[in-house]
Amino acid sequence: MKAESAPTRLSRLARQCYHRAESARRLRGRRERQLAAVLQSLDTAPRVGVYALANPGHNPSIRSAAATALAAHHRWDVATTLHDTTGMTDPVLRPGLSQALRRLARDEIHGLVMVSRTDITAFDDLYGEVLDLIHHNGGFLALAHPETTP
């Protein structure tokens, strides 16, 4: 097998970075459109669920506090605060996130507030699926750090 030359490898990596950045921009646009549509449809301040993900053995309270601060900044009513300490596992298999999504589906909350998309997943396809699920249930996702933040 022939080794890839440095210019070829750099060109391939540059294309991958470009496609990831484009994907992040598209996902951010979808999320922000959902957020705006739900907020525009409400007559009152939205009820939200704060969610944070931490690695096993780590405390999620700092991420929860940052997400709660975002909700407070917008004067949203925090109805529940949930977390998981599973690390980056399948998002829908996490008990805390699953409970948050169920509360959204039952119209107990209008949206979810998190620090960043990595509270869901770093993988674009899975993140898109969770955005679809949130949208299907008439909800929104608000992030303290948008998808295109490094």
Secondary structure, 3 states (H helix, E strand, C coil): CCCCCHHHHHHHHHHHHHHHHHHHHHHHHHHHHHHHHHHHHCCCCCEEEEEEECCCCCCCHHHHHHHHHHHHHCCCEEEEEEEECCCCCCHHHCHHHHHHHHHHHCCCCCEEEECCHHHCCCCHHHHHHHHHHHHHCCCEEEECCCCCCC
